[in-house]
Amino acid sequence: MIDEEELMDIRALARQGYTYAEIGRIVGRDWRTVKRYLEHGAQPVYRRKRMPSKLDRFKPLIDQWLAAQPRLLATRVHQDLVRDYGFEGGYDTVRRYVERSRPKPPARAEVRFETAPGFQAQVDWSHEEPIRTGSGLELPLYCFHTPRMALRPKEIERKYGMDSKTAWFMLHRIREAMKREPMAALLSGRVTADETWIGGKPSNRHGHKRGQGGQGRTDKTPVVALVCHETGEVRAEAIPDVTGETLAQVMAEQVDTANTHLQTDSSAAYTKLGKQFASHATVDHYAGEYVRGEVSTNAAENFFSQLKRSTSTEHITPSAGTI
């Protein structure tokens, strides 16, 4: 950027018939810069001259005070300057300089505390709703929470003192009980649909194993999620590809399309599919639109965020079978 005085010199040389290259050599600028200012009307930078301040002669003294007492208040600095050194300026002038000149405390070094797997966990207590017995007696319920990405039979064995085979069998029974019934009711109401790709980062692979990258051009496993806003239920499923035909099959198995208001992004895979629903609203991520009123895909993306944090911690490279 050039200043106003230099621009006046360039215009004067141009009026005398000098070429862009000749003007550039005279003023020490590239000829393209000269051309931009002469032909395209580029404006110079107007730099305001710094005016002397009443505080200038006291600044070394303030720096000395702050070096000795970094937490010294600006009010105290202003008071001492006025009383002992005859400073006639205002408090705001002193405050602004003190804020700029105060020594910054050194950043605290981060100490990472690590233990071997299975020997440390984050825990918390909570007081839940009381348990009511058949006789009407209320018993207080205190819960001890141990959040984990996954639970191993060996940890159950150590924690509850049971046989490893019993722990393994119990975990499988719990997972079986959590499965959705085959005849579960179809989702209806306001449903958000979105998809993601689960798999290891290409940067962590060997060079010859890295894919081309990008959605639709990767060997990661696509996963579609359906979130019912009325019930809060999420149904996710690994799918072979993200096409309108595949998504339509998933919708037919999980959603009551006639009584559902679908929310998705602007993916072309949902264009034809959306006509089967009571209504279909979209947000255009390519245009920077993520929320419009009650329409968004944030509910599904929040689920994917938690899912990926879980799998990336416990299963480094989950396969389609484990998903």
C-alpha positions in Angstrom: 0.0 0.0 0.0 1.2 3.6 -0.8 0.5 6.8 1.1 -1.1 10.0 -0.2 2.2 11.8 -0.9 3.5 8.9 -3.0 0.3 8.8 -5.0 0.6 12.5 -5.8 4.1 11.9 -7.1 2.9 8.9 -9.3 0.2 11.1 -10.8 2.6 13.9 -11.5 5.0 11.6 -13.3 2.1 10.1 -15.3 1.0 13.6 -16.5 4.6 14.1 -17.7 4.3 11.1 -20.0 6.3 8.5 -18.1 5.3 4.8 -18.6 4.2 2.5 -15.8 7.6 0.8 -15.7 9.5 4.1 -15.6 7.3 5.4 -12.8 7.8 2.2 -10.9 11.6 2.4 -11.2 11.5 6.1 -10.0 9.3 5.5 -6.9 10.5 2.0 -6.2 7.2 0.2 -6.9 6.2 -2.6 -9.1 4.7 -1.3 -12.4 1.5 -3.3 -11.7 1.0 -1.4 -8.4 1.4 1.9 -10.4 -1.1 0.8 -12.9 -3.7 -0.2 -10.3 -3.5 3.2 -8.6 -3.7 5.1 -11.9 -6.3 3.1 -13.8 -8.5 1.5 -11.2 -8.7 4.3 -8.7 -7.1 2.5 -5.8 -7.0 4.7 -2.7 -3.9 5.4 -0.7 -3.6 4.6 3.0 -4.2 7.7 5.1 -2.0 7.3 8.2 -2.9 9.6 11.1 0.1 11.2 12.7 0.6 10.2 16.3 0.2 13.2 18.6 2.4 13.6 21.6 0.8 12.5 24.9 1.1 13.9 28.3 1.9 10.4 29.5 5.0 10.0 27.2 7.6 11.1 29.7 6.1 9.0 32.5 5.9 5.7 30.5 9.4 4.5 31.5 8.4 5.0 35.1 5.2 3.1 34.7 7.0 0.2 33.0 9.4 0.1 36.0 6.5 -0.1 38.4 4.7 -2.8 36.5 7.9 -4.9 36.2 8.2 -4.8 40.0 4.4 -5.3 40.7 2.6 -6.8 37.6 -0.8 -6.6 39.4 -0.5 -2.9 40.2 -3.9 -1.2 39.6 -4.2 1.6 37.1 -6.0 3.7 39.7 -3.0 3.5 42.0 -0.7 4.4 39.1 -2.8 7.4 38.2 -3.0 8.5 41.8 0.8 8.4 42.3 1.6 10.2 39.1 -0.8 13.0 39.9 0.3 13.3 43.6 4.1 12.8 43.3 5.0 13.6 39.7 2.6 16.4 38.6 0.8 14.4 35.9 -2.1 16.4 34.5 -3.7 13.8 32.2 -6.8 11.8 32.7 -7.3 8.4 34.3 -8.4 6.7 31.0 -5.1 7.6 29.4 -3.2 5.9 32.2 -5.6 2.9 32.2 -5.2 2.2 28.5 -1.4 2.3 28.7 -1.3 0.1 31.8 -3.5 -2.5 30.2 -1.3 -2.7 27.1 2.0 -2.7 29.0 1.1 -5.0 31.9 3.4 -8.1 31.8 1.5 -11.2 30.7 1.7 -14.1 33.2 3.5 -17.2 31.7 1.2 -19.9 30.3 0.7 -22.7 32.7 2.2 -25.9 31.4 -0.3 -28.6 30.8 0.4 -31.8 32.8 -1.3 -34.8 31.4 -2.1 -37.5 33.9 -2.2 -40.9 32.4 -2.8 -44.4 33.8 -3.0 -47.8 32.2 -6.3 -48.8 30.7 -8.8 -50.2 33.2 -7.2 -48.4 36.3 -8.8 -45.0 36.1 -12.3 -43.7 35.3 -14.3 -40.5 35.7 -17.1 -41.1 38.3 -19.9 -39.1 39.8 -22.8 -39.5 42.2 -26.5 -38.6 41.6 -29.7 -38.8 43.6 -32.4 -40.3 41.4 -36.1 -40.7 41.8 -36.9 -43.0 44.7 -37.9 -46.6 44.2 -41.5 -47.4 45.2 -42.1 -50.9 46.5 -45.4 -52.8 46.1 -46.3 -51.9 49.7 -46.0 -48.2 48.9 -42.6 -47.8 50.7 -40.2 -45.3 49.0 -36.6 -46.2 49.0 -33.9 -43.5 48.1 -31.9 -44.3 45.0 -28.3 -43.2 44.8 -26.4 -43.9 41.6 -22.7 -44.2 41.1 -21.9 -43.3 37.4 -18.8 -44.5 35.6 -19.0 -43.1 32.0 -17.1 -45.3 29.6 -16.9 -45.6 25.8 -17.2 -49.3 26.1 -17.2 -51.9 28.9 -14.9 -54.9 28.9 -15.7 -58.2 30.6 -12.4 -58.1 32.4 -13.5 -54.8 34.1 -16.8 -56.3 35.2 -14.8 -59.3 36.6 -12.5 -57.1 38.6 -15.2 -54.7 39.8 -17.8 -57.2 40.9 -15.6 -60.2 41.7 -17.3 -62.6 39.3 -16.0 -65.2 36.9 -14.8 -63.9 33.5 -17.3 -66.2 31.7 -20.1 -64.9 33.8 -19.1 -61.3 33.1 -18.9 -62.0 29.3 -22.3 -63.7 29.3 -23.9 -60.9 31.3 -22.7 -58.2 29.0 -24.1 -60.0 26.0 -27.4 -60.5 27.7 -27.6 -56.7 28.5 -26.8 -55.9 24.8 -29.4 -58.3 23.7 -32.0 -56.8 25.9 -31.2 -53.3 24.5 -31.9 -54.4 20.9 -35.0 -53.0 19.3 -37.9 -55.4 18.9 -38.5 -56.5 15.2 -42.1 -55.2 15.4 -41.2 -51.8 16.9 -43.5 -49.0 16.0 -42.4 -46.9 13.0 -41.1 -43.4 13.6 -43.5 -40.5 12.9 -43.9 -36.8 13.6 -40.9 -34.6 13.0 -37.9 -36.8 11.9 -34.4 -35.7 11.0 -32.3 -37.8 8.7 -28.6 -37.5 8.0 -25.7 -39.6 7.1 -22.0 -39.8 7.9 -18.9 -42.0 7.2 -17.3 -44.0 10.0 -13.6 -45.1 9.7 -10.0 -44.3 10.4 -8.4 -41.1 9.2 -6.6 -41.4 5.9 -3.6 -39.6 7.3 -3.1 -42.4 9.7 -2.8 -45.0 7.0 0.1 -46.2 4.9 0.4 -44.2 1.7 -0.7 -47.1 -0.6 -3.8 -47.6 1.6 -5.1 -44.1 1.6 -8.3 -43.5 -0.3 -9.1 -40.6 -2.6 -11.0 -38.9 0.3 -14.3 -37.1 0.2 -17.8 -38.3 0.8 -18.8 -41.0 -1.7 -15.1 -41.6 -2.7 -13.9 -43.5 0.4 -13.8 -47.0 1.8 -15.3 -45.8 5.1 -18.7 -47.2 6.2 -21.7 -44.9 5.6 -24.1 -44.7 8.5 -27.6 -43.1 8.3 -29.4 -41.9 11.4 -33.0 -41.1 12.0 -33.9 -38.9 14.9 -37.6 -38.6 16.1 -38.0 -35.2 17.8 -41.2 -36.2 19.6 -39.8 -39.2 21.4 -36.0 -38.5 21.2 -35.4 -42.0 19.8 -32.5 -42.4 17.4 -32.2 -45.3 14.9 -28.9 -45.7 13.1 -27.9 -48.2 10.5 -24.8 -49.0 8.5 -25.7 -48.9 4.8 -23.7 -50.0 1.7 -24.0 -46.6 0.0 -25.7 -43.3 0.2 -28.1 -43.3 -2.7 -31.8 -42.5 -3.0 -32.7 -46.2 -3.4 -30.8 -47.3 -0.3 -32.2 -44.4 1.8 -35.7 -45.2 0.6 -35.4 -48.8 1.8 -34.2 -47.6 5.2 -37.1 -45.2 5.4 -39.7 -47.8 4.5 -38.5 -50.1 7.3 -38.3 -47.4 10.0 -40.6 -44.5 9.2 -44.3 -44.0 8.7 -43.8 -41.7 5.7 -47.5 -40.6 5.4 -47.4 -39.2 9.0 -43.9 -37.9 9.1 -42.4 -34.4 8.4 -38.9 -35.1 7.2 -35.9 -32.8 7.7 -32.7 -33.3 5.8 -29.9 -31.4 4.2 -30.0 -30.5 0.5 -28.5 -33.8 -0.7 -29.9 -35.0 -4.0 -30.5 -38.4 -2.5 -33.4 -37.0 -0.6 -35.0 -35.0 -3.4 -37.3 -37.8 -4.8 -37.6 -39.6 -1.5 -39.0 -36.5 0.2 -42.1 -36.5 -1.9 -43.3 -39.6 -0.1 -43.6 -37.8 3.2 -46.2 -35.4 4.6 -43.7 -32.6 4.1 -40.0 -32.3 3.4 -37.9 -29.4 4.6 -34.2 -28.9 3.9 -31.3 -26.7 4.9 -28.6 -25.9 2.4 -25.2 -26.4 4.0 -23.4 -25.3 0.8 -25.0 -21.9 1.1 -24.0 -21.7 4.8 -27.5 -22.4 6.0 -27.6 -24.8 9.0 -30.8 -23.7 10.9 -34.0 -22.2 9.6 -36.6 -21.9 12.2 -37.1 -25.5 13.5 -35.5 -27.0 10.4 -32.0 -28.4 10.8 -29.9 -31.6 10.9 -28.2 -30.7 14.1 -30.0 -33.5 16.1 -28.5 -36.2 13.8 -25.1 -34.5 13.7 -25.0 -34.3 17.5 -25.6 -38.1 17.6 -22.8 -38.7 15.0 -20.4 -36.5 17.1 -21.0 -38.7 20.2 -20.8 -41.9 18.0 -17.5 -41.0 16.5 -15.9 -40.0 19.8 -16.9 -43.4 21.2 -15.6 -45.4 18.3 -12.4 -43.4 17.8 -11.5 -44.0 21.5 -12.3 -47.7 21.9 -12.2 -49.0 18.3 -9.5 -47.3 16.4 -10.6 -48.6 13.0 -14.1 -49.9 13.2 -15.2 -52.2 10.4 -18.6 -52.4 8.8 -19.3 -55.6 10.9 -18.6 -53.9 14.2 -20.7 -50.8 13.3 
